[in-house]
């Protein structure tokens, strides 16, 4: 079944492909409000030489500007990789209620892979997390990226 969640994750995958074309780790993110994309981004850490330039953080900034509010209520975040601890913190602080991610991240995933910071009772906001949306496609772009890097290092 092809639904709006799948469609929005496909947009996030397009952002990941843009990151790949720029030599960035291929992670993409879109944020929706009332089924419209109000933020979209991909990783830009290498380009900007900024450790905070993750797809989620950039998309959150765009969405906040679009809504003229730091409270991103009634939004959904779609990202190709389980967000890291920094991005999980930004999600909590921006009050995004729904998170959908594609691939699990066994090294740094903070929304279900290693830990789930979004499910800590002590935080004042607890979004719902739906993992594994288009997991194979999201994982493949990352696996191929890192395989290519390892192959280049061997040469």
N, C-alpha and C positions, 0 to 999 in steps of 0.2 A: 504494500500500500504506500502510495506516494502522498505525503502530507506536507503541511507547511513547515514542520520541524525539519524534515528531510531537505526541503528546498533551502531553508536558511543555513543548514549545515553545508550544503553544496556551495553556497555563497562564501562561507568560511573557508572551504577548501580552495576556492578561487583565490582568496587572499593568501592562503598558504602557498599556492603556486606562484603568486607574485613575489612572496618572500624568497622562494627558491630561485626565481629568475634574478634576484638581486644578491644572491649568495648568502642569504640569511637562513637561519634555521626555519624550516617551513611550517610555521604555525600561523593560523588565521583565525579571526574572530569577527563576529557580527553581533550587534545588539539591536533588538527589535522593540518597538512600542506600537501596540495596536496593529500588528502585522506589517509594519513598515520598518525598514532598516534605518536606524538613526545614528549608528556608529559602525564603522568597519575598518579593520586594520590588520596588519601583519607585523611580525617581528621586525624591528629596525635597530637592534642593539649594535650590530657591526657598523651599519651605515651612520648612525648617530653617535657611536661610541658612548652609549648611555645604557647602563645596566638595568634601568627601569623601562626601557623602550620595548616592553612586551606587547604583543597584540592586544591582550585584554586591557591593559592600562591605557593604551592609546585610544581604543574603542570606547572605554568608559569616559574618557575626557571628551571625546566627540559627542557622545550621547548626552552628557551633562550640559554641554554647550547647546545642543539642539533643544533640550527641554528647559533650559535656563534654570536648572536646579541640580544640586549635587545628589538629591534623592531620586534614584532611578526606579521609582515604584512603577509597577505594572509593566516591567520590561522583562525580556528574556535574553540571556547571553548564550551564544553558540560558539564554541571554540574547538578546534581540531585536536587539542591535547589537554589532558587533565591539568588545570591551572596549578602553578607553583604557590608557595606560601605567600609571596608578595602579592600575587594576583588574587589569591583567596582573600587576603586582607582587604584589598581594594574592592572586591565584590561585596564583602560584609559591610564596609564603610559606606558604600554607595547604595546599599539597600536593594540590590537586584534580587528579585524573588525567585527566579527560575534559572538554573544553569544546565546546559546540555553540553557534554563533551564527547569527543570521538574516541581517540586512543588513550589507553592508560599509560601513565608515566611511572615506571617502577623505580625511578631514581629520585624524582622530585615532585611527583603529583600530590597535591595537598587537598584535593577534593574527592579522594577515594582510593587512589593508588597506593600511596605510602601512609598517609593519614587523611582524615577528613576534617579540616578546620571549620568547614561550614556546618558541622554537626556538633559543635561544642555548646553545651547548655549555658555556659557563662557569658557568651557573646549575646548582645542585644538583638541580633538579626540572624536568622537561620534559614537560608535559601534551600529550596529543594534541589537536589542534584540528580540528573538523569544521565548516567554514563553509557558509553558504547554506541552512540548514534553515528552510523557510517564508520564504525571502528576500523574495518579492514582498509577502507580507502584512506582514512586519516593516518593510520599506522603505516601504510605502504609508502606514502610520500616521505615520512620521517625515516623509515628504515632504509629506503633507497638513498636519501641524502647522506646519512651517516655511513652507509656502505661505500658510497663514492668517495667520501672523505678518507676512509681507511685505505681504499685502493690507491688513491693519489699519494698518500703518505708512504706506502710501500715502494712506490716507484722511485 
